[in-house]
């Protein structure tokens, strides 16, 4: 039985580790929300993994607010009430009128 081979911790040139990429994305998201306390914590954690990271260069990402649930419920209610096949355009018009 041969001993286990050590795992390689080499990186591909020009590629950041997964943790750094995830922390950059999280920092941008928190920066977009404007939560200063969380931004400081995520920024400090990011600097632990990538000490040379420029936090000011990370642009804020606007938070995504999904309003799909309301649209889909309205569309389903219209389809139940109509009981006939609708084209997508007709359904979209009826949903906009119902809103």
N, C-alpha and C positions, 0 to 999 in steps of 0.2 A: 504494500500500500504506500503510495507516494504522498508526501506532505502537500497540503493545500497550497496552491500558488497565491501569492499576494495579489490583491486587486490593484489595478492601476488607478492612480488618481491624477493622471495626466489629462490635460484639457486640450480640446482642438484649438488651434490658433484662431484668435478672433472671436471665440465663443465664451460667453459668461456662464458660470455654473448655474444650475437650475434655481438654487436658493436666491442668488443675486437677481436673476431675472424676475422671479416671483416677488421679491421685495421691492424692486423698482416699480413693478405694476401696482402693488399694494400702496406704495408711497404716492404714486400719481393719483390713485383713486381717493385716498384719504385727503390729499391736497385739494382735490376737486370738491370734496365735501366741506372743506374749511375747518376740519377738526384739528386744532393746533396741538392738543395733548397727544392724540394718536399719531399725528404726523411726527412729533418729536420722538416718540417711541419707535415707530417703524424706521425713521431716519437713523436713529442710534443703532438699531439692529442691522440695518443695511451697511453702516460704516464698520461694524464688526466683521462682516463678510468681505467687504470691499473698501478698505481704508482710503483709497484714493478717489472714491466716488464724489462727484460734484452734485450735491442735492439740489442746488439752485437750477441746474440744467434740466432737471426732470420736470416736464410740463404737466400741469394738472389735467386730469381727465374728468369731464363732466359726468356726474352720476346718471345712470340710465334708470328711468322710471317707467316700468312696464305698465301699460294701461290696457293690456290685451284681454284681461279677464272680462272687463266690462263689454268690450266689443264682441267677444265670442259669445257671451251670454245673450246679448241683444240679437246677434245673428242667428243663434240657435232658436230663440223665441220666435223670430220672424219665420224661420223655416218650418217650425212646428205649426204656427198659425196658418201659413199659406197652404201647406199640404200638396203643393205642386212643385215640380223641379224649377229652380231659378238659375239663371245665368249669374256668373260672378258679378258682372256689372250691375245687374238688377238688384242683387242682394246688397252690394255696397251702397247703392243709392238708398235703399230702404233703411239700412243701418244708419246712414248719415241723417236721413229725415227723422228717424227715431231718436237720435241724439239731440 
